[in-house]
Amino acid sequence: MEPMSSFGQEMATPTFYKKVIKYAKSEGIALIVDETKTGLGSSGKNWAHEYWYLHEGQEPDFVTFGGKSSVAGFFANNKEMVEAADKASMLQSVNKDSLLNYGKVWKTIENENLLHYGADTA
């Protein structure tokens, strides 16, 4: 599959991202993937980093999301989540109405196979 492009610029390849991940993990650096613009189906996959074809152990430590979904937040692997919650007040109350609304939107995305169309145009 060809790399995704944005504004006529080629994006880095999965090989590049895997090397960044390997370096970050070897140096003890948390890898944060910002999916604010690319997550929740915008790229044709739930998360744009799915195009990196990562294997177990290569997952990002944190993934942030928000924007047009009306639901914003982050998720992390368990170890990082516990450390982050202990060190900072990153966890805020979730707007339940927004979360329920996004759930309805996501059901439509799944039922209508809309990720397929996003992948065709990405």
N, CA and C atoms as an extended XYZ file, in Angstrom:
366
Properties=species:S:1:pos:R:3:atomname:S:1:resname:S:1:resid:I:1 pbc="F F F"
N         0.836       -1.167        0.000 N   MET     1
C         0.000        0.000        0.000 CA  MET     1
C         0.890        1.242        0.000 C   MET     1
N         0.537        2.231       -0.769 N   GLU     2
C         1.307        3.463       -0.826 CA  GLU     2
C         1.097        4.270        0.448 C   GLU     2
N         2.124        5.045        0.865 N   PRO     3
C         1.943        5.898        2.039 CA  PRO     3
C         0.857        6.936        1.801 C   PRO     3
N         0.169        7.314        2.861 N   MET     4
C        -0.836        8.356        2.757 CA  MET     4
C        -0.132        9.671        2.458 C   MET     4
N        -0.808       10.597        1.821 N   SER     5
C        -0.203       11.891        1.563 CA  SER     5
C        -1.125       12.994        2.055 C   SER     5
N        -0.536       14.138        2.344 N   SER     6
C        -1.280       15.289        2.818 CA  SER     6
C        -0.703       16.524        2.154 C   SER     6
N        -1.540       17.287        1.493 N   PHE     7
C        -1.100       18.502        0.821 CA  PHE     7
C         0.035       18.229       -0.156 C   PHE     7
N        -0.001       17.092       -0.816 N   GLY     8
C         1.000       16.767       -1.814 CA  GLY     8
C         2.317       16.270       -1.234 C   GLY     8
N         2.428       16.177        0.082 N   GLN     9
C         3.656       15.716        0.727 CA  GLN     9
C         3.499       14.249        1.108 C   GLN     9
N         4.486       13.445        0.803 N   GLU    10
C         4.463       12.045        1.214 CA  GLU    10
C         4.684       11.968        2.720 C   GLU    10
N         3.971       11.091        3.358 N   MET    11
C         4.184       10.878        4.790 CA  MET    11
C         5.287        9.845        4.959 C   MET    11
N         5.858        9.800        6.146 N   ALA    12
C         6.892        8.819        6.451 CA  ALA    12
C         6.313        7.413        6.316 C   ALA    12
N         7.169        6.469        6.031 N   THR    13
C         6.753        5.084        5.827 CA  THR    13
C         6.594        4.351        7.153 C   THR    13
N         5.906        3.207        7.146 N   PRO    14
C         5.832        2.390        8.360 CA  PRO    14
C         7.218        2.031        8.901 C   PRO    14
N         8.188        1.822        8.024 N   THR    15
C         9.551        1.504        8.461 CA  THR    15
C        10.120        2.648        9.296 C   THR    15
N         9.903        3.878        8.858 N   PHE    16
C        10.373        5.039        9.617 CA  PHE    16
C         9.757        5.045       11.007 C   PHE    16
N         8.435        4.888       11.081 N   TYR    17
C         7.766        4.923       12.375 CA  TYR    17
C         8.241        3.792       13.278 C   TYR    17
N         8.463        2.616       12.725 N   LYS    18
C         8.952        1.495       13.533 CA  LYS    18
C        10.333        1.794       14.096 C   LYS    18
N        11.177        2.484       13.328 N   LYS    19
C        12.506        2.866       13.830 CA  LYS    19
C        12.393        3.908       14.937 C   LYS    19
N        11.467        4.853       14.790 N   VAL    20
C        11.240        5.855       15.842 CA  VAL    20
C        10.769        5.160       17.114 C   VAL    20
N         9.835        4.226       16.976 N   ILE    21
C         9.311        3.491       18.135 CA  ILE    21
C        10.425        2.703       18.819 C   ILE    21
N        11.237        2.021       18.021 N   LYS    22
C        12.337        1.226       18.587 CA  LYS    22
C        13.300        2.118       19.357 C   LYS    22
N        13.632        3.264       18.774 N   TYR    23
C        14.536        4.191       19.449 CA  TYR    23
C        13.917        4.715       20.739 C   TYR    23
N        12.661        5.144       20.673 N   ALA    24
C        11.991        5.686       21.861 CA  ALA    24
C        11.965        4.654       22.985 C   ALA    24
N        11.606        3.434       22.654 N   LYS    25
C        11.526        2.384       23.675 CA  LYS    25
C        12.908        2.068       24.243 C   LYS    25
N        13.938        2.060       23.387 N   SER    26
C        15.291        1.749       23.871 CA  SER    26
C        15.827        2.849       24.785 C   SER    26
N        15.355        4.079       24.603 N   GLU    27
C        15.807        5.209       25.413 CA  GLU    27
C        14.865        5.531       26.573 C   GLU    27
N        13.780        4.766       26.698 N   GLY    28
C        12.827        5.000       27.779 CA  GLY    28
C        11.981        6.249       27.571 C   GLY    28
N        11.788        6.629       26.324 N   ILE    29
C        11.001        7.814       25.982 CA  ILE    29
C         9.574        7.378       25.670 C   ILE    29
N         8.606        8.036       26.268 N   ALA    30
C         7.203        7.720       25.977 CA  ALA    30
C         6.879        8.166       24.556 C   ALA    30
N         6.261        7.300       23.792 N   LEU    31
C         5.858        7.627       22.433 CA  LEU    31
C         4.406        8.072       22.442 C   LEU    31
N         4.183        9.318       22.055 N   ILE    32
C         2.839        9.890       22.025 CA  ILE    32
C         2.435       10.099       20.573 C   ILE    32
N         1.322        9.519       20.177 N   VAL    33
C         0.796        9.683       18.830 CA  VAL    33
C        -0.438       10.571       18.921 C   VAL    33
N        -0.383       11.703       18.239 N   ASP    34
C        -1.502       12.644       18.251 CA  ASP    34
C        -2.428       12.320       17.086 C   ASP    34
N        -3.591       11.771       17.397 N   GLU    35
C        -4.573       11.391       16.382 CA  GLU    35
C        -5.760       12.366       16.377 C   GLU    35
N        -5.510       13.612       16.825 N   THR    36
C        -6.580       14.595       16.884 CA  THR    36
C        -7.209       14.817       15.516 C   THR    36
N        -6.407       14.888       14.484 N   LYS    37
C        -6.917       15.118       13.127 CA  LYS    37
C        -7.072       13.821       12.334 C   LYS    37
N        -6.357       12.779       12.708 N   THR    38
C        -6.310       11.572       11.880 CA  THR    38
C        -7.039       10.381       12.470 C   THR    38
N        -7.453       10.468       13.730 N   GLY    39
C        -8.069        9.322       14.388 CA  GLY    39
C        -9.566        9.244       14.195 C   GLY    39
N       -10.123        8.196       14.760 N   LEU    40
C       -11.565        7.962       14.765 CA  LEU    40
C       -12.148        7.928       13.361 C   LEU    40
N       -11.426        7.297       12.438 N   GLY    41
C       -11.960        7.025       11.113 CA  GLY    41
C       -11.577        7.986       10.012 C   GLY    41
N       -10.938        9.103       10.313 N   SER    42
C       -10.626       10.104        9.286 CA  SER    42
C        -9.729        9.580        8.175 C   SER    42
N        -8.873        8.633        8.513 N   SER    43
C        -7.890        8.133        7.549 CA  SER    43
C        -8.360        6.896        6.790 C   SER    43
N        -9.530        6.400        7.128 N   GLY    44
C        -9.995        5.155        6.541 CA  GLY    44
C        -9.774        3.975        7.467 C   GLY    44
N        -9.126        4.201        8.588 N   LYS    45
C        -8.970        3.216        9.657 CA  LYS    45
C        -9.358        3.925       10.950 C   LYS    45
N        -9.620        3.167       11.992 N   ASN    46
C        -9.959        3.805       13.266 CA  ASN    46
C        -8.876        4.793       13.679 C   ASN    46
N        -7.631        4.382       13.545 N   TRP    47
C        -6.474        5.192       13.925 CA  TRP    47
C        -5.490        5.181       12.767 C   TRP    47
N        -4.966        6.342       12.412 N   ALA    48
C        -4.021        6.418       11.295 CA  ALA    48
C        -2.765        5.599       11.570 C   ALA    48
N        -2.391        5.455       12.827 N   HIS    49
C        -1.184        4.669       13.102 CA  HIS    49
C        -1.381        3.176       12.810 C   HIS    49
N        -2.615        2.764       12.489 N   GLU    50
C        -2.814        1.386       12.027 CA  GLU    50
C        -2.114        1.155       10.682 C   GLU    50
N        -1.865        2.220        9.929 N   TYR    51
C        -1.142        2.102        8.661 CA  TYR    51
C         0.342        1.803        8.868 C   TYR    51
N         0.803        1.866       10.103 N   TRP    52
C         2.208        1.573       10.398 CA  TRP    52
C         2.436        0.072       10.545 C   TRP    52
N         1.369       -0.722       10.595 N   TYR    53
C         1.448       -2.181       10.687 CA  TYR    53
C         2.326       -2.621       11.856 C   TYR    53
N         1.986       -2.146       13.040 N   LEU    54
C         2.760       -2.433       14.237 CA  LEU    54
C         2.454       -3.824       14.761 C   LEU    54
N         3.457       -4.412       15.389 N   HIS    55
C         3.302       -5.715       16.029 CA  HIS    55
C         3.218       -5.508       17.535 C   HIS    55
N         2.883       -6.554       18.248 N   GLU    56
C         2.812       -6.479       19.704 CA  GLU    56
C         4.145       -5.968       20.246 C   GLU    56
N         4.078       -5.045       21.170 N   GLY    57
C         5.280       -4.446       21.740 CA  GLY    57
C         5.699       -3.157       21.042 C   GLY    57
N         5.094       -2.859       19.893 N   GLN    58
C         5.412       -1.642       19.161 CA  GLN    58
C         4.334       -0.563       19.341 C   GLN    58
N         3.348       -0.834       20.170 N   GLU    59
C         2.235        0.096       20.333 CA  GLU    59
C         2.716        1.411       20.936 C   GLU    59
N         2.073        2.530       20.551 N   PRO    60
C         2.413        3.807       21.188 CA  PRO    60
C         2.063        3.765       22.673 C   PRO    60
N         2.768        4.554       23.465 N   ASP    61
C         2.470        4.622       24.888 CA  ASP    61
C         1.192        5.420       25.134 C   ASP    61
N         1.011        6.485       24.364 N   PHE    62
C        -0.192        7.314       24.477 CA  PHE    62
C        -0.725        7.612       23.080 C   PHE    62
N        -2.038        7.670       22.950 N   VAL    63
C        -2.692        8.142       21.726 CA  VAL    63
C        -3.708        9.185       22.151 C   VAL    63
N        -3.599       10.387       21.575 N   THR    64
C        -4.557       11.450       21.870 CA  THR    64
C        -5.556       11.538       20.735 C   THR    64
N        -6.770       11.968       21.052 N   PHE    65
C        -7.793       12.098       20.017 CA  PHE    65
C        -8.768       13.197       20.392 C   PHE    65
N        -9.549       13.621       19.445 N   GLY    66
C       -10.537       14.667       19.692 CA  GLY    66
C       -11.026       15.241       18.377 C   GLY    66
N       -11.135       16.552       18.337 N   GLY    67
C       -11.546       17.221       17.111 CA  GLY    67
C       -12.999       16.993       16.782 C   GLY    67
N       -13.247       16.632       15.548 N   LYS    68
C       -14.615       16.547       15.028 CA  LYS    68
C       -15.474       15.477       15.677 C   LYS    68
N       -14.886       14.573       16.425 N   SER    69
C       -15.657       13.495       17.049 CA  SER    69
C       -16.522       13.998       18.204 C   SER    69
N       -16.243       15.171       18.717 N   SER    70
C       -16.895       15.765       19.879 CA  SER    70
C       -16.550       15.032       21.170 C   SER    70
N       -15.668       14.063       21.097 N   VAL    71
C       -15.167       13.366       22.273 CA  VAL    71
C       -13.650       13.482       22.216 C   VAL    71
N       -13.057       14.034       23.253 N   ALA    72
C       -11.607       14.212       23.276 CA  ALA    72
C       -11.022       13.454       24.452 C   ALA    72
N        -9.803       13.011       24.287 N   GLY    73
C        -9.141       12.328       25.388 CA  GLY    73
C        -7.865       11.667       24.925 C   GLY    73
N        -7.467       10.667       25.677 N   PHE    74
C        -6.277        9.892       25.320 CA  PHE    74
C        -6.464        8.485       25.865 C   PHE    74
N        -5.698        7.563       25.296 N   PHE    75
C        -5.606        6.252       25.903 CA  PHE    75
C        -4.152        5.862       25.950 C   PHE    75
N        -3.841        4.952       26.837 N   ALA    76
C        -2.452        4.582       27.063 CA  ALA    76
C        -2.374        3.125       27.467 C   ALA    76
N        -1.151        2.572       27.345 N   ASN    77
C        -0.988        1.215       27.854 CA  ASN    77
C        -1.105        1.281       29.376 C   ASN    77
N        -1.378        0.186       30.035 N   ASN    78
C        -1.711        0.187       31.462 CA  ASN    78
C        -0.629        0.799       32.341 C   ASN    78
N         0.616        0.444       32.124 N   LYS    79
C         1.707        0.962       32.945 CA  LYS    79
C         1.766        2.478       32.843 C   LYS    79
N         1.723        2.986       31.633 N   GLU    80
C         1.788        4.434       31.426 CA  GLU    80
C         0.553        5.124       31.996 C   GLU    80
N        -0.611        4.510       31.886 N   MET    81
C        -1.840        5.114       32.388 CA  MET    81
C        -1.749        5.311       33.904 C   MET    81
N        -1.297        4.320       34.607 N   VAL    82
C        -1.189        4.418       36.055 CA  VAL    82
C        -0.183        5.493       36.441 C   VAL    82
N         0.976        5.515       35.789 N   GLU    83
C         1.994        6.524       36.092 CA  GLU    83
C         1.483        7.922       35.780 C   GLU    83
N         0.803        8.100       34.660 N   ALA    84
C         0.290        9.420       34.283 CA  ALA    84
C        -0.764        9.900       35.276 C   ALA    84
N        -1.640        9.008       35.700 N   ALA    85
C        -2.690        9.388       36.652 CA  ALA    85
C        -2.081        9.778       37.990 C   ALA    85
N        -0.997        9.129       38.374 N   ASP    86
C        -0.339        9.449       39.635 CA  ASP    86
C         0.431       10.765       39.573 C   ASP    86
N         1.002       11.082       38.410 N   LYS    87
C         1.885       12.235       38.292 CA  LYS    87
C         1.178       13.526       37.903 C   LYS    87
N         0.044       13.444       37.260 N   ALA    88
C        -0.616       14.655       36.769 CA  ALA    88
C        -2.120       14.482       36.805 C   ALA    88
N        -2.813       15.577       36.765 N   SER    89
C        -4.273       15.520       36.757 CA  SER    89
C        -4.778       15.519       35.324 C   SER    89
N        -4.342       14.533       34.552 N   MET    90
C        -4.698       14.452       33.138 CA  MET    90
C        -6.115       13.926       32.939 C   MET    90
N        -6.621       13.209       33.915 N   LEU    91
C        -7.935       12.610       33.747 CA  LEU    91
C        -9.008       13.609       34.169 C   LEU    91
N        -9.898       13.929       33.280 N   GLN    92
C       -10.980       14.861       33.571 CA  GLN    92
C       -12.294       14.128       33.388 C   GLN    92
N       -13.347       14.718       33.914 N   SER    93
C       -14.645       14.076       33.750 CA  SER    93
C       -15.050       14.100       32.278 C   SER    93
N       -15.655       13.054       31.858 N   VAL    94
C       -16.075       12.915       30.470 CA  VAL    94
C       -17.492       13.445       30.328 C   VAL    94
N       -17.738       14.200       29.278 N   ASN    95
C       -19.089       14.661       28.989 CA  ASN    95
C       -19.869       13.455       28.474 C   ASN    95
N       -20.740       12.911       29.295 N   LYS    96
C       -21.457       11.680       28.955 CA  LYS    96
C       -22.356       11.845       27.736 C   LYS    96
N       -22.960       13.023       27.577 N   ASP    97
C       -23.809       13.256       26.401 CA  ASP    97
C       -22.984       13.173       25.114 C   ASP    97
N       -21.793       13.779       25.127 N   SER    98
C       -20.920       13.720       23.952 CA  SER    98
C       -20.491       12.288       23.668 C   SER    98
N       -20.180       11.557       24.727 N   LEU    99
C       -19.760       10.170       24.559 CA  LEU    99
C       -20.887        9.324       23.966 C   LEU    99
N       -22.102        9.499       24.471 N   LEU   100
C       -23.247        8.758       23.927 CA  LEU   100
C       -23.516        9.148       22.477 C   LEU   100
N       -23.418       10.436       22.176 N   ASN   101
C       -23.616       10.909       20.810 CA  ASN   101
C       -22.583       10.300       19.882 C   ASN   101
N       -21.324       10.283       20.303 N   TYR   102
C       -20.293        9.692       19.460 CA  TYR   102
C       -20.546        8.200       19.258 C   TYR   102
N       -21.059        7.525       20.285 N   GLY   103
C       -21.400        6.109       20.136 CA  GLY   103
C       -22.409        5.884       19.021 C   GLY   103
N       -23.394        6.774       18.930 N   LYS   104
C       -24.397        6.681       17.857 CA  LYS   104
C       -23.751        6.932       16.498 C   LYS   104
N       -22.875        7.928       16.442 N   VAL   105
C       -22.168        8.231       15.190 CA  VAL   105
C       -21.328        7.031       14.775 C   VAL   105
N       -20.606        6.437       15.733 N   TRP   106
C       -19.743        5.300       15.404 CA  TRP   106
C       -20.556        4.112       14.901 C   TRP   106
N       -21.722        3.882       15.464 N   LYS   107
C       -22.588        2.792       14.976 CA  LYS   107
C       -22.941        3.018       13.509 C   LYS   107
N       -23.235        4.261       13.139 N   THR   108
C       -23.536        4.584       11.743 CA  THR   108
C       -22.319        4.341       10.866 C   THR   108
N       -21.141        4.744       11.335 N   ILE   109
C       -19.898        4.514       10.582 CA  ILE   109
C       -19.722        3.027       10.320 C   ILE   109
N       -19.938        2.214       11.347 N   GLU   110
C       -19.797        0.761       11.186 CA  GLU   110
C       -20.885        0.185       10.283 C   GLU   110
N       -22.150        0.547       10.534 N   ASN   111
C       -23.272       -0.016        9.777 CA  ASN   111
C       -23.223        0.331        8.290 C   ASN   111
N       -22.742        1.514        7.979 N   GLU   112
C       -22.678        1.970        6.585 CA  GLU   112
C       -21.316        1.711        5.937 C   GLU   112
N       -20.406        1.058        6.672 N   ASN   113
C       -19.065        0.755        6.182 CA  ASN   113
C       -18.356        2.027        5.686 C   ASN   113
N       -18.462        3.109        6.441 N   LEU   114
C       -17.927        4.393        6.014 CA  LEU   114
C       -16.405        4.466        6.070 C   LEU   114
N       -15.755        3.634        6.869 N   LEU   115
C       -14.293        3.630        6.878 CA  LEU   115
C       -13.751        3.256        5.509 C   LEU   115
N       -14.455        2.381        4.815 N   HIS   116
C       -14.054        1.993        3.466 CA  HIS   116
C       -13.978        3.209        2.555 C   HIS   116
N       -14.972        4.084        2.636 N   TYR   117
C       -14.977        5.288        1.794 CA  TYR   117
C       -13.876        6.249        2.188 C   TYR   117
N       -13.598        6.339        3.490 N   GLY   118
C       -12.501        7.181        3.949 CA  GLY   118
C       -11.171        6.685        3.434 C   GLY   118
N       -10.987        5.367        3.388 N   ALA   119
C        -9.731        4.806        2.877 CA  ALA   119
C        -9.567        5.091        1.402 C   ALA   119
N       -10.672        5.117        0.657 N   ASP   120
C       -10.602        5.408       -0.787 CA  ASP   120
C       -10.181        6.839       -1.066 C   ASP   120
N       -10.510        7.750       -0.171 N   THR   121
C       -10.230        9.171       -0.423 CA  THR   121
C        -9.023        9.687        0.340 C   THR   121
N        -8.477        8.886        1.278 N   ALA   122
C        -7.346        9.357        2.089 CA  ALA   122
C        -6.107        9.526        1.247 C   ALA   122
